Amino acid sequence: MQNARRAGTILFTTLALAAAFPLTQGCGGGEATTGSDGSGAGANASGSGGAGGGDCGFTCNQGGNTGQLQIVPPSATIDVIDGVASPVDFNATYNGQEVQPGGWVVDLSSVAGVDGTGIVSASGNVGGLVTLSAQYNGTTATAQVTVNIKKTLNPGGLSQAEIDLLKNPTGGQDASVVWAYPYDGTVFPKGILAPELMWNGGGAGDKYWVHLQGPFTELDVFAVADPPARHQLDPAVWTPLTESGNGGTVDFKVNRLPSGATAATTVIDHDWTIANGSLRGTVYYWANNIGRVMRINPGAGAPEDFLAAAGVTDACSTCHSVSANGSTLILGGDVSTSTFDLLNNAPVMSTTSVGKPVRNWAMPAISPDGSTLIENNAALPGPPGGSDGMWDAQTGAKLTGLGLDGVFLDMPAFAPDGSRIAYVDHATHGLGVYAWDPVTKMASSPTSLVDAGGDPALNCIAFPSVSPDAKWIVYHRGSYPGSLDTRTGPGSLYLASSEQPGVEVRLRQANGDDYPFAAGDRDRNIDYEPTFAPLNAGGYAWVVFTSRRTYGNRLTDSAGNTKQLWVAAIDQNPQPGQDPSHPAFRVPGQDIATWNMRGFWALEPCKQEGEACETGSQCCNQNCDNGICENPDPNGCSQTGNACVEDSDCCDMTASCINGFCSEPPPQ
């Protein structure tokens, strides 16, 4: 295997660490085979030896021993009910005789642990499917342990009679309640804060049952909520729901018992999906009503004014761009700082004239490594614009002879892997793409992809962004030129192929075209400025975008003075003619008092050898073993989240190598 070594990149994923046991050669000389889970063709499977011997278990040792090791029972289930569970005592037999193995091991210690005698106990924090392994006399056997988390919370203090009514509704569909947030069909990643449930209608003193059931969880909450009705999910519910297993479908129900009633009604019966991966990057955005570029981690509870911490407070910071590796911020506002070093939190290049800040660039493209810049020539508010070619982002020097001399590009954007540059053609307003060589910094082979079209309501293509695998480009469409300005013009998200001209699909689910918004048509056609996260997570690409839609019943300004960042999952492998998007969720932790827009997802500073990690893509050497950044085995395969060059480099045969890292498949 040849590992890609690109320092400073971080994958937004969750790494599942599995214990590896060497499988010995079959008695007859043939090599032992393993199932897709790496443990053999079953929990205690046996197979046939090679030509030199008779039948024997796949766990035979190389000395020709035909003994078979088995774990009894071969499978078991542990239900953790409100934090209480009984352990399971496993035994091992060798040729039918009970033995004491030399070692018992589980592959997911966060879910369950095992002692030296084979007693398995659930951690009680998260559920999942655990592989228990034992070794004896040079052989290995496995068993499966399913851990389920079942929990009931009753913050409303409901009586058992009220609980029974809520769990057995006889009043039919509730006509007085309109669900507001989150949306049915939303795909949530791991590692973010729990959403606040919001709905309109109902009455004071109404009681509710919130039921969430995932592959390894069953969680019940009984609460009282007065209009405007809300319930913030407790981490004791959200953490096991999202962190148990490898993601999957969540059945989400809410029932209502009106105050004084004797029959409960059904409010909603929705489905969510939990992706098998976490978003661990940082989103940089502009809070434009306070004139500040801020940043927020999707798992954080509040944004950070990092520029103020570095002393950049002289004026309005705006018209920004961020390199995919998280090293460089470009500012185009009324501040003296033009280039800012995000790794060291310090200005790099500042420009003033007669004591006043000078705008060098406005919303330019910045290469993934932060070295090279392409000016944005779109007719946007604010100078300078009107510049051709490339620039050195660190020094401000003009770069020539690199394929863009005399070329004016509107809203250019680099692919996270540095292979392409998407742009809007300044003359035709159509979408196009250049090939880009990050070593020679040469742009070549301009290709037209999608025409602006003749529909005056959709003839503006704006703010393209390239997917982590460089195969797709997301952007918003609206009317030209109004949709260049997210304050007043319409906007809807679209996706186009960067490889096949003419392939375009409207992202109906992300837009909410067909969704029964609580605010109705007020929330349609007001989505803008989409940006792909640099790496996939959990089988999806992720897009952060600006939207003026309402946020539940927390942010409902009827005049449209709402602007927040939202995130939508995009299927990792879009199918021709099908919408690959899913309903969006609002980025948690934002300040609802600010108008937040133009989000850029960037990576975090990489960790040095010996530092703690959750995935290899957090490490400068791009390899995480047992929670520590360690140098990779040049002869080994790459675990999920570690560096790769092609799919076959990944240990998980269902994983894909995307932008240099093994990425999880979608949940099944």
C-alpha positions as CSV (number, residue, x, y, z in Angstrom):
1,M,0.0,0.0,0.0
2,Q,1.1,3.5,-0.7
3,N,-0.3,6.0,1.7
4,A,-1.0,9.6,0.7
5,R,0.8,12.0,3.1
6,R,-0.9,15.4,3.0
7,A,-0.2,17.1,6.3
8,G,-2.8,19.1,8.1
9,T,-6.0,17.3,6.9
10,I,-8.6,16.0,9.2
11,L,-11.6,13.7,8.4
12,F,-15.0,14.4,10.0
13,T,-15.5,10.8,11.0
14,T,-15.8,8.5,14.0
15,L,-13.2,5.7,14.1
16,A,-14.3,2.3,15.4
17,L,-11.3,0.4,16.7
18,A,-11.4,-3.4,16.4
19,A,-9.1,-5.9,18.1
20,A,-7.2,-8.0,15.6
21,F,-6.5,-11.6,16.1
22,P,-4.1,-13.6,13.9
23,L,-5.8,-16.5,12.1
24,T,-3.6,-19.5,11.8
25,Q,-3.1,-21.6,8.7
26,G,-5.5,-24.6,8.1
27,C,-4.2,-28.1,9.1
28,G,-3.9,-29.3,5.5
29,G,-1.8,-26.3,4.5
30,G,-4.6,-24.2,3.0
31,E,-5.0,-20.7,4.4
32,A,-7.9,-19.9,6.7
33,T,-10.6,-17.7,5.5
34,T,-12.5,-15.0,7.3
35,G,-16.0,-13.5,7.0
36,S,-16.7,-9.9,6.2
37,D,-16.5,-9.1,9.9
38,G,-12.9,-10.4,10.1
39,S,-13.9,-13.1,12.6
40,G,-14.4,-16.1,10.4
41,A,-17.4,-17.4,8.5
42,G,-19.6,-17.1,11.7
43,A,-19.4,-16.8,15.4
44,N,-17.8,-20.3,15.8
45,A,-17.4,-21.3,12.2
46,S,-15.3,-24.2,11.0
47,G,-14.0,-24.9,7.5
48,S,-12.1,-27.5,5.4
49,G,-8.4,-27.8,5.4
50,G,-6.1,-28.0,2.4
51,A,-5.2,-31.1,0.4
52,G,-3.0,-32.6,3.1
53,G,-5.6,-33.1,5.8
54,G,-9.2,-33.7,6.7
55,D,-11.8,-31.3,8.0
56,C,-10.8,-29.0,10.8
57,G,-11.9,-25.7,12.2
58,F,-10.5,-22.5,10.8
59,T,-8.9,-22.0,14.2
60,C,-6.6,-24.9,13.9
61,N,-3.0,-24.1,14.8
62,Q,-0.1,-24.6,12.5
63,G,1.1,-27.7,14.3
64,G,-1.8,-29.8,12.8
65,N,-4.0,-29.8,15.9
66,T,-7.6,-30.6,14.8
67,G,-9.1,-29.1,18.0
68,Q,-11.9,-26.7,17.8
69,L,-12.5,-23.8,20.2
70,Q,-16.0,-22.6,20.8
71,I,-17.5,-19.9,22.9
72,V,-20.7,-20.7,24.8
73,P,-23.3,-19.2,24.2
74,P,-22.4,-18.1,20.7
75,S,-24.5,-15.0,21.1
76,A,-26.2,-13.0,23.8
77,T,-28.2,-9.8,24.4
78,I,-27.7,-7.4,27.3
79,D,-30.5,-4.9,27.9
80,V,-29.4,-1.9,29.9
81,I,-32.7,-0.6,31.4
82,D,-32.3,2.9,33.1
83,G,-28.7,2.2,33.7
84,V,-29.1,-1.3,35.2
85,A,-28.1,-4.5,33.4
86,S,-27.1,-8.1,34.3
87,P,-23.7,-9.3,32.9
88,V,-23.4,-12.4,30.8
89,D,-21.1,-15.3,31.7
90,F,-19.4,-16.8,28.7
91,N,-17.5,-20.1,28.7
92,A,-15.1,-21.7,26.2
93,T,-14.9,-25.3,25.2
94,Y,-12.1,-27.0,23.3
95,N,-13.0,-30.3,21.6
96,G,-16.2,-30.3,23.8
97,Q,-14.3,-29.8,27.1
98,E,-14.6,-26.6,29.1
99,V,-11.3,-24.7,29.1
100,Q,-10.0,-21.4,30.4
101,P,-8.8,-19.3,27.5
102,G,-5.5,-17.4,27.8
103,G,-7.4,-14.2,27.0
104,W,-10.8,-12.7,26.5
105,V,-11.1,-9.5,24.5
106,V,-14.0,-7.3,23.2
107,D,-13.6,-5.1,20.1
108,L,-15.7,-2.2,21.4
109,S,-14.8,-1.5,25.0
110,S,-17.0,1.7,25.0
111,V,-20.0,-0.6,24.7
112,A,-19.0,-3.6,26.9
113,G,-16.1,-5.0,28.8
114,V,-15.0,-8.5,29.7
115,D,-13.0,-9.8,32.6
116,G,-10.5,-12.6,32.7
117,T,-13.1,-15.3,33.2
118,G,-15.4,-14.4,30.3
119,I,-18.0,-12.3,32.2
120,V,-19.2,-9.5,29.8
121,S,-20.7,-6.3,31.3
122,A,-22.2,-3.4,29.4
123,S,-20.8,0.0,29.9
124,G,-24.3,1.4,30.1
125,N,-23.4,4.5,28.0
126,V,-24.0,3.3,24.5
127,G,-25.3,0.2,22.7
128,G,-24.0,-1.7,19.8
129,L,-22.9,-5.1,18.5
130,V,-19.8,-6.3,20.2
131,T,-17.5,-9.1,19.1
132,L,-16.1,-11.2,22.0
133,S,-13.0,-13.2,21.2
134,A,-11.1,-15.9,23.1
135,Q,-7.8,-17.6,22.5
136,Y,-6.6,-21.0,23.5
137,N,-3.9,-23.4,22.3
138,G,-3.1,-21.2,19.3
139,T,-6.8,-21.0,18.2
140,T,-9.3,-18.2,18.3
141,A,-13.1,-18.2,18.5
142,T,-15.7,-15.4,18.6
143,A,-19.2,-14.7,19.9
144,Q,-21.6,-11.8,19.4
145,V,-23.0,-9.6,22.2
146,T,-25.8,-7.2,21.4
147,V,-26.1,-4.3,23.9
148,N,-29.4,-2.3,23.9
149,I,-29.9,0.9,25.8
150,K,-33.4,1.4,27.2
151,K,-34.1,4.6,29.1
152,T,-37.1,6.5,30.5
153,L,-36.9,10.1,31.5
154,N,-39.9,11.8,33.2
155,P,-39.0,15.5,33.7
156,G,-42.7,16.4,33.5
157,G,-43.5,14.2,36.6
158,L,-46.3,12.3,34.8
159,S,-48.3,9.7,36.6
160,Q,-48.4,6.1,35.4
161,A,-52.0,6.6,34.3
162,E,-51.0,9.5,32.1
163,I,-48.0,7.6,30.7
164,D,-50.3,4.7,29.8
165,L,-52.7,7.0,27.9
166,L,-49.8,8.6,26.0
167,K,-48.4,5.3,24.9
168,N,-51.7,4.0,23.7
169,P,-53.3,7.0,21.9
170,T,-56.9,6.6,20.9
171,G,-57.6,10.2,19.8
172,G,-56.2,9.9,16.3
173,Q,-54.0,12.4,14.5
174,D,-53.7,15.7,16.3
175,A,-55.2,18.5,14.2
176,S,-54.3,21.3,16.6
177,V,-50.5,20.9,16.5
178,V,-48.1,21.8,13.7
179,W,-44.6,20.4,13.9
180,A,-41.9,23.0,13.4
181,Y,-38.4,21.4,13.9
182,P,-36.4,19.1,13.3
183,Y,-37.7,18.0,9.9
184,D,-38.9,14.5,9.0
185,G,-36.2,12.6,7.1
186,T,-33.2,14.6,8.5
187,V,-29.8,12.9,8.5
188,F,-27.8,13.8,11.6
189,P,-24.1,13.2,12.0
190,K,-22.6,12.0,15.3
191,G,-20.8,14.5,17.5
192,I,-23.3,17.4,17.4
193,L,-25.4,18.9,20.1
194,A,-29.0,17.6,20.5
195,P,-31.7,19.5,18.6
196,E,-34.4,21.3,20.3
197,L,-37.8,19.9,19.5
198,M,-40.4,22.6,18.5
199,W,-44.0,22.6,17.6
200,N,-46.9,25.1,17.4
201,G,-50.4,24.7,18.8
202,G,-51.6,22.8,21.8
203,G,-52.5,24.3,25.2
204,A,-51.1,25.1,28.5
205,G,-50.3,22.1,30.7
206,D,-50.4,19.6,27.8
207,K,-48.3,16.5,28.4
208,Y,-46.2,14.7,25.8
209,W,-44.5,11.4,25.1
210,V,-41.3,11.7,23.0
211,H,-40.2,8.2,21.8
212,L,-37.0,7.6,19.9
213,Q,-36.0,4.1,18.8
214,G,-32.8,3.3,17.0
215,P,-31.0,0.0,16.1
216,F,-29.7,-0.4,19.7
217,T,-31.7,2.2,21.6
218,E,-35.3,2.7,22.9
219,L,-35.6,6.1,24.7
220,D,-38.8,7.6,26.2
221,V,-39.3,11.1,27.5
222,F,-42.4,12.3,29.3
223,A,-42.7,16.1,29.5
224,V,-45.0,19.0,29.9
225,A,-44.8,21.9,27.4
226,D,-46.8,25.1,27.1
227,P,-47.1,27.0,23.8
228,P,-44.9,27.9,22.1
229,A,-44.0,24.3,22.7
230,R,-40.4,23.2,22.9
231,H,-38.4,20.4,24.4
232,Q,-34.6,20.3,24.5
233,L,-33.4,16.7,24.2
234,D,-31.2,15.7,27.1
235,P,-27.7,14.4,26.4
236,A,-28.7,11.3,28.4
237,V,-31.0,10.6,25.4
238,W,-29.1,12.1,22.5
239,T,-25.7,10.6,23.2
240,P,-26.8,6.9,23.3
241,L,-29.2,7.5,20.3
242,T,-26.4,8.9,18.1
243,E,-23.3,7.1,19.4
244,S,-24.7,3.6,19.6
245,G,-23.7,1.2,16.7
246,N,-22.9,2.4,13.2
247,G,-25.9,4.7,12.8
248,G,-29.1,3.9,11.0
249,T,-32.8,4.7,11.1
250,V,-34.4,6.3,14.1
251,D,-38.2,6.0,14.6
252,F,-39.3,9.4,16.2
253,K,-42.8,9.7,17.6
254,V,-44.5,12.4,19.7
255,N,-47.9,11.9,21.3
256,R,-50.0,14.6,23.1
257,L,-52.3,14.4,26.1
258,P,-54.3,17.6,26.4
259,S,-54.7,19.0,29.9
260,G,-57.7,17.3,31.5
261,A,-58.2,14.9,28.6
262,T,-58.7,11.1,28.8
263,A,-57.4,10.2,25.4
264,A,-54.0,11.0,23.8
265,T,-53.4,12.0,20.2
266,T,-50.6,11.4,17.7
267,V,-48.6,14.5,16.8
268,I,-45.9,13.0,14.5
269,D,-44.4,9.8,13.4
270,H,-41.1,10.7,11.7
271,D,-37.9,9.0,10.7
272,W,-34.4,10.3,11.1
273,T,-31.1,8.8,10.1
274,I,-27.9,8.8,12.2
275,A,-24.8,8.8,10.0
276,N,-21.9,6.6,11.0
277,G,-19.5,9.6,11.2
278,S,-18.9,12.8,13.1
279,L,-18.4,16.4,11.8
280,R,-15.2,17.6,13.5
281,G,-14.2,20.6,11.5
282,T,-14.7,24.3,12.0
283,V,-17.3,26.5,10.2
284,Y,-16.1,30.1,9.5
285,Y,-18.9,32.5,8.8
286,W,-19.9,36.1,8.7
287,A,-22.3,37.5,11.3
288,N,-23.1,40.4,9.0
289,N,-25.3,42.5,11.3
290,I,-22.4,42.8,13.7
291,G,-19.7,42.9,11.0
292,R,-17.6,40.0,12.3
293,V,-16.2,36.8,10.8
294,M,-16.8,34.2,13.5
295,R,-16.2,30.4,13.8
296,I,-18.0,27.6,15.4
297,N,-17.4,23.9,15.8
298,P,-20.6,21.8,15.0
299,G,-20.3,20.3,18.4
300,A,-19.8,23.6,20.2
301,G,-22.4,25.5,22.2
302,A,-21.4,29.0,21.1
303,P,-19.4,30.8,18.4
304,E,-15.9,32.2,18.9
305,D,-14.8,35.7,17.9
306,F,-11.3,34.5,17.2
307,L,-10.3,37.7,15.3
308,A,-11.0,39.9,18.3
309,A,-8.8,37.5,20.4
310,A,-6.0,38.2,17.9
311,G,-6.5,42.0,18.0
312,V,-8.3,42.3,14.6
313,T,-11.0,44.8,15.6
314,D,-10.3,47.9,13.5
315,A,-13.5,47.6,11.3
316,C,-15.9,45.3,9.6
317,S,-14.4,41.9,8.6
318,T,-16.3,40.3,5.7
319,C,-16.1,39.0,2.1
320,H,-14.0,36.2,3.5
321,S,-12.7,32.8,2.2
322,V,-11.0,29.9,4.0
323,S,-8.6,27.3,2.7
324,A,-9.8,23.7,3.0
325,N,-6.9,22.7,5.2
326,G,-7.9,25.3,7.8
327,S,-4.6,27.2,7.6
328,T,-5.5,30.5,5.9
329,L,-8.3,33.1,6.1
330,I,-8.7,35.8,3.5
331,L,-10.6,39.0,4.5
332,G,-12.0,41.5,2.1
333,G,-13.8,43.8,4.5
334,D,-12.9,47.2,5.9
335,V,-10.1,45.8,8.0
336,S,-6.4,46.2,7.4
337,T,-5.8,42.5,7.7
338,S,-6.1,40.7,4.3
339,T,-4.4,37.3,5.0
340,F,-4.8,35.7,8.5
341,D,-2.9,32.6,9.7
342,L,-5.5,30.4,11.4
343,L,-2.9,27.9,12.7
344,N,-1.2,30.6,14.8
345,N,-4.1,33.0,15.1
346,A,-2.2,35.9,13.7
347,P,-2.3,38.4,10.8
348,V,0.0,37.6,7.9
349,M,-0.5,40.5,5.5
350,S,-2.1,43.8,6.2
351,T,-2.6,46.8,3.9
352,T,-3.5,50.4,4.6
353,S,-3.6,53.6,2.6
354,V,-3.6,57.0,4.3
355,G,-4.2,55.2,7.6
356,K,-7.3,53.4,6.3
357,P,-7.7,49.7,5.4
358,V,-7.4,48.7,1.8
359,R,-9.4,45.8,0.4
360,N,-7.1,43.6,-1.6
361,W,-9.6,40.9,-2.4
362,A,-13.3,40.1,-1.9
363,M,-14.6,36.5,-1.7
364,P,-11.8,35.0,-3.7
365,A,-11.0,31.3,-4.2
366,I,-8.2,30.1,-1.9
367,S,-6.3,26.9,-2.7
368,P,-6.6,24.0,-0.2
369,D,-3.1,24.6,1.1
370,G,-3.7,28.3,1.6
371,S,-1.0,29.4,-0.9
372,T,-2.8,30.6,-4.0
373,L,-5.7,32.9,-4.6
374,I,-8.0,33.6,-7.5
375,E,-9.9,36.9,-7.4
376,N,-13.7,36.9,-7.6
377,N,-14.9,39.0,-10.5
378,A,-18.6,38.8,-9.8
379,A,-20.8,41.9,-9.5
380,L,-21.0,41.7,-5.8
381,P,-21.2,44.5,-3.2
382,G,-17.7,45.8,-2.3
383,P,-14.5,46.3,-4.3
384,P,-12.1,45.4,-5.6
385,G,-13.2,42.8,-8.2
386,G,-12.3,43.1,-11.9
387,S,-9.0,41.3,-11.4
388,D,-7.7,38.5,-13.6
389,G,-5.2,35.7,-12.8
390,M,-3.8,34.4,-9.6
391,W,-2.1,35.9,-6.5
392,D,0.2,34.7,-3.8
393,A,-2.1,34.7,-0.7
394,Q,0.8,35.2,1.7
395,T,2.6,38.1,0.0
396,G,0.0,39.6,-2.3
397,A,2.2,39.2,-5.3
398,K,0.6,38.7,-8.7
399,L,1.3,35.2,-10.3
400,T,1.5,35.0,-14.0
401,G,1.9,32.3,-16.7
402,L,-0.3,29.8,-14.8
403,G,-3.2,29.6,-17.2
404,L,-5.4,32.4,-16.0
405,D,-3.7,35.5,-17.3
406,G,-6.4,37.7,-18.7
407,V,-9.2,35.4,-17.5
408,F,-12.0,36.8,-15.3
409,L,-13.8,34.3,-13.1
410,D,-16.9,34.8,-11.1
411,M,-17.0,33.2,-7.6
412,P,-14.3,30.6,-8.2
413,A,-13.7,27.8,-5.8
414,F,-11.0,25.1,-5.4
415,A,-11.8,21.4,-4.9
416,P,-10.7,20.2,-1.4
417,D,-8.3,17.8,-3.1
418,G,-6.8,20.5,-5.3
419,S,-7.7,18.9,-8.6
420,R,-10.3,21.3,-9.9
421,I,-11.5,24.9,-9.9
422,A,-15.2,25.6,-10.3
423,Y,-16.4,29.0,-11.5
424,V,-19.2,30.9,-13.0
425,D,-18.4,32.2,-16.5
426,H,-18.3,36.0,-16.4
427,A,-19.8,36.4,-19.9
428,T,-22.4,33.6,-20.0
429,H,-23.1,33.2,-16.3
430,G,-22.9,29.4,-16.8
431,L,-21.1,26.9,-14.6
432,G,-17.6,25.7,-15.6
433,V,-14.6,23.9,-14.3
434,Y,-10.8,24.0,-14.8
435,A,-8.3,21.3,-14.1
436,W,-5.8,22.4,-11.5
437,D,-2.3,21.0,-10.7
438,P,-1.5,21.9,-7.1
439,V,2.2,21.3,-7.6
440,T,2.8,23.4,-10.7
441,K,-0.2,25.7,-9.8
442,M,-1.3,25.5,-13.4
443,A,-5.0,25.9,-14.4
444,S,-6.0,24.2,-17.7
445,S,-8.7,22.6,-19.8
446,P,-11.7,24.9,-19.0
447,T,-14.9,23.0,-19.5
448,S,-18.5,24.4,-19.6
449,L,-20.8,22.3,-17.4
450,V,-24.2,23.9,-17.0
451,D,-25.8,26.8,-18.9
452,A,-27.4,29.7,-17.1
453,G,-30.7,28.9,-18.9
454,G,-33.5,31.1,-20.2
455,D,-35.7,31.0,-17.1
456,P,-35.4,34.5,-15.6
457,A,-36.2,33.1,-12.2
458,L,-33.3,30.7,-12.3
459,N,-30.7,32.3,-14.6
460,C,-28.3,33.2,-11.9
461,I,-25.7,30.5,-10.9
462,A,-23.9,31.6,-7.8
463,F,-21.3,30.4,-5.2
464,P,-20.2,27.0,-6.5
465,S,-18.4,24.6,-4.2
466,V,-16.7,21.3,-5.1
467,S,-17.3,18.0,-3.3
468,P,-14.5,16.1,-1.4
469,D,-14.2,13.6,-4.3
470,A,-14.2,16.5,-6.8
471,K,-17.0,14.8,-8.8
472,W,-19.8,17.2,-7.9
473,I,-20.4,20.9,-7.6
474,V,-23.1,22.5,-5.4
475,Y,-24.4,26.0,-5.9
476,H,-27.5,28.1,-5.7
477,R,-29.7,29.4,-8.5
478,G,-32.0,32.4,-8.6
479,S,-32.7,35.4,-10.7
480,Y,-29.8,37.4,-12.1
481,P,-28.4,39.6,-10.6
482,G,-30.6,39.8,-7.5
483,S,-29.6,36.3,-6.3
484,L,-26.0,37.4,-6.0
485,D,-27.3,39.3,-2.9
486,T,-28.7,37.0,-0.3
487,R,-30.6,39.8,1.4
488,T,-33.4,40.1,-1.2
489,G,-33.0,37.7,-4.1
490,P,-34.4,34.2,-4.3
491,G,-32.1,31.2,-4.0
492,S,-32.4,27.4,-4.2
493,L,-29.6,24.7,-4.1
494,Y,-28.6,22.6,-7.1
495,L,-25.9,20.0,-7.8
496,A,-24.0,19.4,-11.0
497,S,-21.5,16.8,-12.2
498,S,-18.0,18.1,-12.6
499,E,-17.3,15.3,-15.1
500,Q,-20.4,15.1,-17.3
501,P,-21.5,18.4,-18.8
502,G,-25.3,19.0,-18.6
503,V,-25.9,16.8,-15.6
504,E,-27.8,18.9,-13.0
505,V,-30.3,18.2,-10.3
506,R,-32.3,20.4,-8.0
507,L,-31.7,19.5,-4.3
508,R,-35.4,19.4,-3.5
509,Q,-35.0,17.8,0.0
510,A,-32.3,20.2,1.1
511,N,-34.4,23.1,-0.2
512,G,-37.5,21.8,1.4
513,D,-39.4,22.1,-1.9
514,D,-42.0,19.6,-0.9
515,Y,-41.7,19.8,2.9
516,P,-44.7,20.9,5.0
517,F,-42.9,23.8,6.7
518,A,-44.7,25.2,9.7
519,A,-44.2,28.6,8.1
520,G,-45.4,27.4,4.7
521,D,-44.2,29.1,1.5
522,R,-42.5,31.8,3.5
523,D,-39.6,29.3,4.0
524,R,-39.1,28.3,0.3
525,N,-36.5,29.5,-2.2
526,I,-34.3,31.4,0.3
527,D,-31.2,29.1,0.4
528,Y,-27.8,30.4,-0.6
529,E,-24.0,30.1,-0.6
530,P,-23.5,26.3,-0.2
531,T,-20.1,25.0,0.8
532,F,-19.0,21.3,1.0
533,A,-17.1,20.1,4.0
534,P,-13.6,19.1,2.9
535,L,-14.1,15.4,3.7
536,N,-17.1,13.0,3.7
537,A,-18.4,11.5,7.0
538,G,-20.6,8.5,7.6
539,G,-21.3,7.8,4.0
540,Y,-22.4,11.3,3.1
541,A,-20.9,14.6,1.9
542,W,-22.0,17.5,4.0
543,V,-23.0,21.0,2.8
544,V,-23.3,24.1,5.0
545,F,-25.5,26.8,3.5
546,T,-27.1,30.2,4.3
547,S,-30.9,30.2,4.7
548,R,-33.4,32.8,5.6
549,R,-36.0,30.1,6.6
550,T,-37.5,30.2,10.1
551,Y,-36.0,28.1,12.9
552,G,-38.8,26.3,14.6
553,N,-40.6,28.8,16.8
554,R,-37.4,30.3,18.1
555,L,-36.7,32.5,15.0
556,T,-39.8,33.3,13.1
557,D,-39.4,36.9,11.7
558,S,-42.2,37.2,9.2
559,A,-40.3,40.0,7.3
560,G,-37.5,37.5,6.4
561,N,-34.9,39.1,8.7
562,T,-33.6,35.6,9.6
563,K,-30.2,34.3,8.4
564,Q,-28.7,31.2,9.9
565,L,-26.4,28.4,8.8
566,W,-27.9,25.0,8.0
567,V,-26.4,21.7,7.1
568,A,-27.7,19.0,4.6
569,A,-26.4,15.5,4.0
570,I,-25.7,14.6,0.3
571,D,-25.5,10.9,-0.6
572,Q,-21.9,9.8,-1.1
573,N,-22.7,8.3,-4.5
574,P,-25.5,10.3,-6.2
575,Q,-27.6,8.4,-8.7
576,P,-28.4,9.9,-12.1
577,G,-31.6,11.8,-12.1
578,Q,-32.2,11.4,-8.4
579,D,-32.1,14.0,-5.7
580,P,-29.2,12.9,-3.4
581,S,-30.0,15.4,-0.7
582,H,-31.8,15.1,2.7
583,P,-33.6,17.6,4.8
584,A,-31.3,20.0,6.6
585,F,-30.7,20.8,10.3
586,R,-29.6,24.1,11.8
587,V,-26.0,24.3,13.0
588,P,-26.3,24.1,16.8
589,G,-24.7,26.8,18.9
590,Q,-25.3,29.7,16.6
591,D,-26.4,33.0,18.1
592,I,-30.0,33.5,16.9
593,A,-29.6,37.3,17.3
594,T,-27.0,37.5,14.5
595,W,-27.5,37.1,10.7
596,N,-25.1,34.4,9.9
597,M,-24.0,33.7,6.3
598,R,-21.3,32.5,3.9
599,G,-20.1,29.5,5.9
600,F,-16.8,27.8,5.1
601,W,-16.0,24.3,6.5
602,A,-12.3,24.0,7.2
603,L,-10.1,21.5,8.9
604,E,-8.4,21.8,12.3
605,P,-4.7,21.9,13.0
606,C,-3.3,18.4,12.9
607,K,-2.0,16.5,15.9
608,Q,1.6,15.4,16.4
609,E,2.8,11.9,17.0
610,G,1.9,10.7,20.5
611,E,-1.2,12.9,20.8
612,A,-4.6,11.5,21.4
613,C,-6.9,11.1,18.4
614,E,-10.2,9.6,17.3
615,T,-9.3,9.2,13.7
616,G,-6.1,9.1,11.7
617,S,-7.1,12.1,9.7
618,Q,-6.7,14.2,12.8
619,C,-3.0,13.3,12.9
620,C,-0.2,15.0,11.0
621,N,1.1,11.5,10.1
622,Q,-2.5,10.7,9.1
623,N,-2.6,7.5,11.2
624,C,-4.4,6.8,14.5
625,D,-3.8,3.5,16.3
626,N,-5.7,2.8,19.6
627,G,-6.5,6.5,20.1
628,I,-2.9,7.7,19.6
629,C,-1.3,9.4,16.5
630,E,1.4,6.8,15.5
631,N,3.4,6.2,12.4
632,P,1.6,3.8,10.0
633,D,2.6,0.3,9.2
634,P,3.8,0.6,5.6
635,N,2.7,-3.0,4.9
636,G,-0.7,-2.8,6.6
637,C,-4.1,-1.6,5.4
638,S,-5.7,1.6,6.5
639,Q,-8.4,1.7,9.2
640,T,-11.4,4.0,8.6
641,G,-10.2,7.6,8.9
642,N,-6.6,6.9,8.1
643,A,-4.7,7.8,4.9
644,C,-5.3,6.0,1.6
645,V,-4.6,6.3,-2.1
646,E,-7.3,4.0,-3.4
647,D,-10.3,2.0,-2.1
648,S,-8.3,-1.2,-1.9
649,D,-6.0,0.4,0.7
650,C,-8.8,0.5,3.3
651,C,-9.2,-2.4,5.7
652,D,-13.0,-2.2,5.5
653,M,-13.9,-3.5,2.1
654,T,-17.0,-1.4,2.1
655,A,-15.1,1.9,2.7
656,S,-14.2,4.4,0.0
657,C,-11.0,6.4,-0.3
658,I,-12.2,10.0,-0.6
659,N,-9.8,12.9,-0.7
660,G,-7.0,10.7,0.7
661,F,-8.8,9.1,3.6
662,C,-10.8,5.9,4.1
663,S,-14.4,7.0,4.6
664,E,-17.3,5.0,6.1
665,P,-20.1,3.6,4.0
666,P,-23.6,4.9,4.5
667,P,-25.6,3.2,7.4
668,Q,-27.6,0.2,6.3
